[in-house]
Amino acid sequence: MFKDTKAFSGFSVDNLQKARSFYGDLLGLEVAEEHGVLALKIKGGNSILIYEKLNHEAATFTVLNFPVEDIEKAVDDLNSLGVVFENYDGSLKTDDIGIFRGNPLIAWFKDPAGNILSVLEEMV
């Protein structure tokens, strides 16, 4: 039934304009707005929809992953823009700069609505 469908993902935020600024201005993604919904234009052709929800509750899991070639550079670059990385203990323990040194290397941060995002180093 869905074999040839171009699926896409979406998630909610509490403030669409803050999301537009964060994803477009801070992260540098192409953002389009139509009918009160943001569409993040990503490589590969499909968009990710972001919609405002009055009683938004931040996701407790990663909603969007950004593959990068060099995670330490990505973390440094995002830190310089004011992005704060999450620190976790236990099986996903992160180091002092917020990187989980497992497989894959990954670091988590939040958007202004509290949704969890990540940068993860592409495996060669």
C-alpha positions as semicolon CSV with decimal commas, in nm:
position;residue;x (nm);y (nm);z (nm)
1;M;0,000;0,000;0,000
2;F;0,272;0,252;0,096
3;K;0,565;0,103;-0,093
4;D;0,595;0,395;-0,336
5;T;0,484;0,672;-0,099
6;K;0,725;0,949;-0,007
7;A;0,665;0,946;0,367
8;F;0,758;1,240;0,586
9;S;0,768;1,319;0,954
10;G;0,634;1,601;1,165
11;F;0,632;1,722;1,522
12;S;0,479;1,998;1,731
13;V;0,619;2,310;1,895
14;D;0,467;2,567;2,126
15;N;0,569;2,871;1,919
16;L;0,599;2,861;1,541
17;Q;0,798;3,184;1,510
18;K;1,059;3,070;1,765
19;A;1,084;2,743;1,573
20;R;1,126;2,929;1,242
21;S;1,407;3,137;1,390
22;F;1,580;2,838;1,553
23;Y;1,565;2,603;1,254
24;G;1,612;2,868;0,986
25;D;1,835;3,136;1,134
26;L;2,033;2,939;1,394
27;L;2,064;2,596;1,232
28;G;2,065;2,731;0,876
29;L;1,794;2,507;0,734
30;E;1,567;2,619;0,453
31;V;1,227;2,682;0,611
32;A;0,903;2,743;0,424
33;E;0,576;2,843;0,586
34;E;0,240;2,760;0,437
35;H;-0,104;2,752;0,597
36;G;0,042;2,796;0,947
37;V;0,283;2,503;0,919
38;L;0,660;2,512;0,877
39;A;0,832;2,279;0,633
40;L;1,201;2,210;0,682
41;K;1,353;2,147;0,341
42;I;1,617;1,879;0,378
43;K;1,850;1,703;0,139
44;G;1,678;1,416;-0,035
45;G;1,359;1,595;-0,128
46;N;1,114;1,532;0,154
47;S;1,019;1,793;0,410
48;I;0,976;1,772;0,783
49;L;0,662;1,945;0,906
50;I;0,654;2,153;1,223
51;Y;0,320;2,267;1,355
52;E;0,216;2,477;1,650
53;K;0,013;2,300;1,914
54;L;-0,158;2,494;2,192
55;N;-0,097;2,232;2,461
56;H;0,240;2,117;2,322
57;E;0,441;1,875;2,531
58;A;0,803;1,827;2,432
59;A;0,896;1,486;2,301
60;T;1,094;1,271;2,544
61;F;1,279;1,104;2,257
62;T;1,486;1,226;1,962
63;V;1,259;1,370;1,693
64;L;1,526;1,477;1,444
65;N;1,884;1,360;1,380
66;F;2,145;1,554;1,185
67;P;2,428;1,336;1,045
68;V;2,764;1,515;1,048
69;E;3,114;1,423;0,934
70;D;3,288;1,549;1,249
71;I;3,080;1,549;1,567
72;E;3,332;1,745;1,775
73;K;3,334;2,026;1,517
74;A;2,955;2,021;1,499
75;V;2,925;2,041;1,879
76;D;3,181;2,325;1,892
77;D;3,004;2,513;1,611
78;L;2,663;2,476;1,775
79;N;2,804;2,573;2,115
80;S;2,939;2,894;1,958
81;L;2,582;2,970;1,846
82;G;2,451;2,925;2,201
83;V;2,320;2,569;2,169
84;V;2,345;2,377;2,497
85;F;2,397;2,002;2,481
86;E;2,224;1,755;2,709
87;N;2,421;1,552;2,961
88;Y;2,309;1,198;3,034
89;D;2,424;0,929;3,276
90;G;2,377;0,555;3,267
91;S;2,391;0,357;2,945
92;L;2,392;0,677;2,734
93;K;2,649;0,860;2,947
94;T;2,783;1,168;2,771
95;D;3,125;1,324;2,821
96;D;3,194;1,675;2,948
97;I;3,105;1,835;2,611
98;G;2,787;1,632;2,568
99;I;2,900;1,355;2,332
100;F;2,802;0,992;2,384
101;R;3,114;0,802;2,283
102;G;2,936;0,484;2,176
103;N;2,846;0,367;1,831
104;P;2,747;0,599;1,675
105;L;2,900;0,909;1,833
106;I;2,599;1,126;1,916
107;A;2,515;1,446;2,105
108;W;2,167;1,566;2,196
109;F;2,026;1,917;2,225
110;K;1,679;2,074;2,241
111;D;1,486;2,315;2,024
112;P;1,309;2,612;2,189
113;A;0,998;2,395;2,245
114;G;1,204;2,133;2,432
115;N;1,202;1,869;2,157
116;I;1,517;1,655;2,151
117;L;1,741;1,676;1,844
118;S;2,082;1,523;1,779
119;V;2,398;1,544;1,578
120;L;2,555;1,209;1,509
121;E;2,876;1,127;1,335
122;E;2,829;0,943;1,007
123;M;2,991;0,604;1,011
124;V;3,235;0,554;0,727
